[in-house]
Amino acid sequence: MFDALSDRLESAWKKLRGQDKISKSNIQDALREVRRALLEADVNLQVVKDFISEVETKAQGAEVISGVRPDQQFIKIVYDELVRVMGEENVPLAEVTGKTTVVLMAGLQGTGKTTATAKLALHLRKQERSCLLVATDIYRPAAIDQLITLGKQIDVPVFELGIEADPVEIARQGVERARTEGINTVIIDTAGRLQIDEGMMAELASIKQVVEPDETLLVVDSMTGQEAANLTRTFHDQIGITGAILTKMDGDSRGGAALSVRQISGAPIKFVGVGEKVEALQPFYPERMASRILGMGDVLTLVEKAQEEIDLADAEKMQEKILSAKFDFTDFLKQMRLLKNMGSLGGIMKMIPGMNKLSEDQLKQGETQLKRCEAMINSMTGKERRDPDLLSSSPSRRKRIAAGSGYREADVSKLVADFQKMRSLMQQMGQGGIPGMPGMFGGGNPLAAGNRPSPGWRGYPGGAPPAKKKKEKKKKGFGTL
């Protein structure tokens, strides 16, 4: 997500490095790079013009802050402008007190509308809001079956009357059913077309008139760039929408849609889809998205993901094990599986400040090494997992594990040695030490201390956050992830 845009913006900061202050002359090269970056990201031309004009005005009028370099100051100005362009704050989904909230989903075919409907239902379930899905797409083959399958997957009921019924009537009866049963939110999946046509718009208008939705969300494919913004504006003008959901954000390295939708259509982005899994839907926070675009990570979203997967009582027990050097292979395996539940390694790492420079090859290597570790641990007996010292003193056990996992005995020996080293270092960290990171995944590990990329202007020497922050984060229960 935003990889190409982030790389381009990085070259803009370089134009100001080494300068004593921001001036009208030295800022022009940086502005030119920012303009080029936005245009290549397929941001709407008018948005780009307004953006550059605002940044230039604010940069030239910015007061010099003691201890802050010009390139750092310029990045802050660009960050603030990105936040403003994308809407400044999160716009939450409506919830009507005392009655059923009605959400109408609209969009063209192929944007992932039906999947987004299920993703939204799961998101609301996590907030302890009961849901009912209503299937009104009677035209696309298997659309109703798809929604029913997704509904079973997330344990949310689906109301449908088959493909012969009138979509408007299906929607009306679905909403009535939800109100009768006291369901908190009903989400109506409507039919799309390959392009905007009168029939689709008329049907949407009729459904909207009958069910009187509290939210009308347009699902748009972020891969279409600024066209997503134009589409949103068309739907907003003809139907009246309250917000947009951008899908396939994980596959869009440009980011033009996220930067154009709010300014061009006037409708806020409420959610973004960041993967195919039904859990892969995130509320849209402009400040967090701006942080990702600038390669600063997204720690808040990372922590929220961790909170969804981690039981605080388990986290406290895990912390005690770490402090007493009793962290074992069973615990390590559990942590790896929690990491998988949170998403891909690449997606998680890019939420961590300073990790945006990891290459795809490095991330793939990290994924491969995690799989190797898991395979070897799965070949251990329960006793061996709980007591790593057994493996340190028994070549025959290591040989057996190597044969069972399909790796060499030397690989198992290295895993055991690295694990023991990591366990010792984690204990030292818990006691206030500042050890180097262990080479858990071998010399090519992209996360090893010597390979950590520097976040540059963020001011972390050598690419590592201050020890105090690490310690505080671990105390909250997320230190072993």
Secondary structure, DSSP 8 states (H G I E B T S, - for coil): --HHHHHHHHHHHHTTTT-SS--TTTHHHHHHHHHHHHHHTT--HHHHHHHHHHHHHHHHT----TT--HHHHHHHHHHHHHHHHTTSS-------TTS-EEEEEE--TTS-HHHHHHHHHHHHHHTT--EEEEE---SSTTHHHHHHHHHHHHT--EE---SSS-HHHHHHHHHHHHHHTT-SEEEEE----SS--HHHHHHHHHHHHHH--SEEEEEEEGGGTHHHHHHHHHHHHHT--SEEEEE-GGG-SS-HHHHHHHHHH---EEEEE-SSSTT-EEE--HHHHHHHHTT---HHHHHHHHHHH--HHHHHHHHHHHHTT---HHHHHHHHHHHHHH--HHHHHTTSTT-TT--HHHHHHHHHHHHHHHHHHHTS-HHHHH-THHHHT-HHHHHHHHHHHTS-HHHHHHHHHHHHHHHHHHHHHHTT-------TT-TT-TTSGGG----GGG--GGG---HHHHHHHIIIIITT-
